[in-house]
């Protein structure tokens, strides 16, 4: 049974063995095989229908476009530096403005408290003149079983 069966025309066709996915690499169904080492570096360029097409680098035109040389600092770097200076200046200005507002509010509160004290002294003279002064002493003595007695003495 382990021997291969011979094919006889008109006879039954023996079952084919299942393909081995880990065996030798199968050849493509159409076209030729092109190895990556043989084709060289590939560049993807936009195609006519919106996709990208792989083109060998040696097939591209070799005309070098002149690159304009700019003198000075990069404009993007200038804008970035200007934004940083603007934000730093804004932060420092806000700090000094908040300090000035705090000084003004503190001075206003001190002036209002001083005015309230002056008005209180002017309107309520207190007990400067002659009059009777009463001192009241409350004496509480606690006794057994929760009984308390209170004595009030005026002088």
C-alpha positions in Angstrom: 0.0 0.0 0.0 2.9 2.3 0.5 4.1 1.9 -3.0 3.0 4.5 -5.6 0.2 3.4 -7.8 0.6 3.5 -11.5 -1.7 5.6 -13.7 -3.6 3.6 -16.2 -5.7 5.5 -18.8 -9.4 4.9 -18.3 -8.9 3.7 -14.8 -9.7 5.5 -11.5 -7.6 8.6 -10.7 -5.8 8.2 -7.4 -6.4 10.9 -4.7 -3.9 13.8 -4.7 -2.1 14.4 -1.5 -3.1 17.6 0.4 -0.8 20.6 -0.3 1.8 21.3 2.4 1.6 25.1 3.3 5.0 24.9 4.9 6.7 23.1 2.0 8.5 24.7 -0.9 7.2 28.1 -2.1 4.9 27.7 -5.0 5.5 29.6 -8.2 3.1 32.5 -9.1 0.2 31.6 -11.3 1.1 34.2 -14.0 4.0 36.5 -14.7 7.7 36.1 -14.0 9.4 36.0 -10.7 11.4 39.1 -9.8 13.6 39.0 -6.7 14.0 42.1 -4.6 17.8 41.8 -4.8 17.7 41.8 -8.6 15.4 44.8 -9.1 17.2 47.3 -6.8 15.7 50.1 -4.7 12.1 50.9 -5.4 10.3 54.3 -5.1 6.6 54.6 -4.8 5.2 57.5 -6.9 1.6 58.6 -7.3 -0.2 56.8 -10.1 -2.7 58.0 -12.6 -5.7 56.5 -10.7 -5.0 57.8 -7.2 -2.9 54.9 -6.0 0.9 54.5 -5.7 3.0 52.7 -8.2 6.4 51.1 -7.4 9.1 52.3 -9.8 12.7 51.3 -9.9 14.9 54.2 -8.9 17.1 53.9 -12.0 14.0 54.3 -14.2 13.2 57.7 -12.8 14.5 60.9 -14.5 17.8 62.1 -13.2 17.2 65.9 -13.7 17.9 67.7 -10.4 15.7 70.6 -9.7 17.5 73.6 -8.4 16.7 74.2 -4.7 16.5 77.9 -3.7 19.0 78.8 -1.0 17.5 80.9 1.7 19.7 83.2 3.7 18.9 83.9 7.4 16.8 82.0 9.8 14.0 79.6 8.9 10.6 81.4 8.9 9.0 78.6 10.7 11.6 78.9 13.5 11.0 82.6 13.6 7.3 82.1 14.1 7.9 79.5 16.8 10.3 81.8 18.6 7.9 84.7 18.4 5.0 82.6 19.8 7.3 81.6 22.7 8.3 85.2 23.4 4.6 86.4 23.2 3.5 83.7 25.7 6.3 84.6 28.1 5.6 88.3 27.9 1.9 87.7 28.4 2.6 85.6 31.5 4.9 88.1 33.0 2.5 90.9 32.3 -0.4 89.0 33.9 1.8 88.4 36.9 2.6 92.1 37.4 -1.1 93.1 36.7 -2.3 90.6 39.4 0.2 92.1 41.9 -1.0 95.6 41.2 -4.7 94.5 41.6 -3.8 92.9 44.9 -2.1 96.1 46.2 -5.2 98.2 45.2 -7.6 95.8 46.8 -5.5 95.5 50.0 -5.4 99.3 50.2 -9.1 99.6 49.7 -9.9 97.1 52.4 -7.6 98.8 54.9 -9.3 102.2 54.1 -12.7 100.7 54.6 -11.7 99.1 57.9 -10.2 102.4 59.1 -13.4 104.2 58.1 -15.6 101.7 59.9 -13.5 102.0 63.1 -13.6 105.8 63.0 -17.4 105.8 62.4 -17.9 103.4 65.3 -15.8 105.6 67.7 -17.7 108.7 66.6 -21.2 107.3 66.9 -20.9 105.1 70.0 -18.9 107.0 72.7 -19.0 104.2 75.1 -19.0 104.6 79.0 -16.8 107.6 79.4 -19.1 109.7 81.4 -20.2 109.0 85.0 -22.7 106.3 85.6 -23.3 103.2 87.6 -21.2 100.1 86.8 -22.6 96.8 87.9 -20.5 93.7 88.2 -22.5 90.5 88.3 -21.0 87.2 89.7 -22.8 83.9 89.0 -21.8 81.2 91.5 -23.0 77.7 90.7 -22.5 74.9 93.2 -23.3 71.3 92.2 -24.5 68.9 94.9 -25.1 65.2 95.1 -27.6 63.5 92.8 -27.5 66.2 90.1 -28.9 69.1 92.3 -27.4 72.5 91.7 -27.9 75.9 93.2 -27.1 79.3 91.7 -26.3 82.4 93.6 -26.2 85.8 91.8 -24.4 88.7 93.5 -24.3 92.3 92.2 -21.7 94.8 93.4 
